[in-house]
Structure formats: structure tokens, C-alpha cells
Amino acid sequence: MGREKADPMPSPGPELEGMLRLIPSRHPESRVVEETEAGWLMEWDSEGQPPLRFQLDPLGTELYRQMDGTRPIASFVESFADEWKLGFLESAALWIAYTRLLSQRHLLLLHSPPSS
């Protein structure tokens, strides 16, 4: 009754495949307040509230800069995996977590790809 080994490279499930097709773009109500070597200081105006500010580190700034509303998350995952010598699924997990965080902070919008 030995335990079977898990497949080291499981294929992406439907939820992951759906996330990888989403296209991230910068939220139109967010803006760069300050650009420094430490990264971008971002601000988002919320109705009736003081502006919310978020500091992006240098890597976060570079990733955010690339999100222009034209490329699906999958294309970022592939190039990030190559650059940082990561597996595809590890890179996908990092990208999805990052895009969710930026979306929750109103710095990013996630769009479905156009229908063919």
C-alpha cells in the first residue's frame, strides 16, 4: 500500500487555463505618483475616500509596466519562467497571485480575451 508519486508536471486544469487566458491592463483610475529606484508609488482614487497608495517594488514595477491590455497572462508566465529559470506551473502560480493582488488593490483590471 505504498503511496503513488504525484505527477511532477500536472497539466493545467480548466480554472488555471481560464486564468492564463485573461488579459491584464492597468486600472484607468490608478496612477503613478512617484517613480524611484525602489519602484513605483501608485495611487487609486476611491469615491468619497482618501486616495489609496501602494508601493510596488522594482520587480513589481517592471511586471506592472508590461501589463498594457494586449497580452494574456500566459505570455507573461512563459517569459517569466524562462527569465527566472522556473517551471511553467510555478511561474503561473506567482503571476496569478500577483495579478489577483493588483486587482484587489484596484491597480489592475482582468479582461476576457475577445471572442473569435
N, C-alpha and C positions, 0 to 999 in steps of 0.2 A: 504494500500500500504506500509506495513512495509518491511523493508529490511531484507532479509533472512540472517541468520548467515552462515558464511563460515565454511566449514568442518575444524575442528581444526587439523586433521591429513590427509591432502590430500595425495593421492597416488602419488608417483613419476611419472613424465611424461617421455616420451621417451628420451628427452635430458638429464635429470638427470640420468636415468637408464644407458645411454651410458657413461656418465662421471664416474659413480660409477664402471663400468667395466674396466676402464683404469688402467694400471699398471704403477705407478711412479718409476723411477730409477734416480740415481744421474747422472748428465751430466759428461761424461768422461773427458771433458776439464775443469771441475771445481775441485777445491782442497781446503782443509782446510789449511789456512796459520797459524792460531793460535787457540789453544784451551784454553779457560779461563772459570772461573766460570760464566762470563757474557754471554757465548755462543761461538759459532764458528765464526771466521772471515774467510769468504770464498772469493775465488778469481777465476775469469774466464778470460782466455786469449781470446781476440778478435783480429782477423787478422789486423795487421798494427796499432793497437790502444794500449794505455797503458792498463794493466790489470784492470778489473773492480773488485771492492771489495764490499762485502756486509757483514754486521754483523747480525748473527742470534741470537735472544735472547735464553735463556735456553729452553723454551718450543719449539721454532722453531728448535733448535739444536736437541732436542730429536725426534721431528717428522721427521726431515730430516734424522737422523741416521737410522730410521726404514725403509726408502724407499730404498729397495735394489733390486727392479726389480722383485720380486717374488709374491707380494700380490697386489690385486686390491684395489682401493680406498675404496670400500665398506667395506672391512675388517678393515681398519683403522677407518672408520666412526663409525662402531659398537663398537669397543673397546674404542674409544674416548668418545662416548656418554655415555657408562657405567661408565667410569672413572670420567668424569666431570658432571655426572647427567644431561645430555642434552637429548632433544628429537632427534630422528634419523634425521629429516629434518634440524634441527638447526646445528647438528654436520656435516651433509653433506654440508651445505652451507659454514661452516667455512673451512672444508677440501678442498672443490673445490676452494674457493677463495685463500687459501694458496698455493695449487699446481699450480694454474694459475700464481700467483705472482712469485714463484720459477722458473717456466717455462719461464716466460718473462725475468727473470734475468739470464737465461742460466745456472741455477744450477740444473735443473731437466728436464728429458725427460718423456713424457707420451706415453705409448705404448698400442696398442690394444691387447686384450688377443689373444692367439693363437687360430686358428680355430680348431674345434673338428672334 
